[in-house]
Amino acid sequence: MNKNNETIGNKIDKNIEKLYKHKVKVENKFCDVVGDFKAKRGDFGKKITDKLQSQTAVDIIEYAESFIIKINLPGIMKKDINLEVSNFKIYIKAIFNENISEDAIYLKQERQVGEYYKEITLPQEIIYEDVNASFKNGVLTIAVKKLESEKHKIEIN
């Protein structure tokens, strides 16, 4: 095979690789669009509390010995947040209150109002007696320690 054929082969390989990457990008974008459509289609007939659950951002960060959970709850007061934990789960309930006079009429209402409820299942059991939570600048941060599971050596016969 001569050098000219190798160069053409390399160019073809590079173009195939570019096409494949582009194909993956297009597929991902398509999945995003379809996912957005399904999410929006699912909003019809939902209560405001259902919508709040899907719109509130949640981050779960895993460390070697703990989990950190961060939840955006803008406009909430600390007294309106209820937090409960069990071995594998964290339960958050918050109330978004808006007090306007009875004779006022909303021309547009996009801000969250109502009740928010989130149940988070963690991939490992936690020490539910040792949980730290703080609420600052509209972000609820929950720190939980993992329960170390005991390992038992099994003899193989």
LINJO-V774419 format. One record per pair of residues at least 24 apart in sequence whose C-alpha atoms are under 8 Angstrom apart, sorted by the first residue. I is the first residue (numbers start at 1). J is the second residue. Records with the same first field share a line. If there is no record, write none. Layout:
# LINJO-V774419
I: J ; J
This chain:
# LINJO-V774419
48: 113 ; 114
49: 114 ; 115 ; 116 ; 117
50: 116
52: 112 ; 115 ; 116
53: 116 ; 117 ; 118
65: 145 ; 146
66: 143 ; 144 ; 145 ; 146
67: 143 ; 144 ; 145 ; 146
68: 141 ; 142 ; 143 ; 144
69: 140 ; 141 ; 142 ; 143
70: 139 ; 140 ; 141 ; 142
71: 139 ; 140 ; 141
72: 138 ; 139 ; 140
73: 138 ; 139 ; 140
74: 137 ; 138 ; 139
75: 138
76: 138
78: 135
85: 128
86: 126 ; 128
87: 125 ; 126 ; 127 ; 128
88: 121 ; 122 ; 123 ; 124 ; 125 ; 126
89: 119 ; 120 ; 121 ; 122
90: 119 ; 120 ; 121 ; 122
91: 117 ; 118 ; 119 ; 120
92: 116 ; 117 ; 118 ; 119
93: 117 ; 118
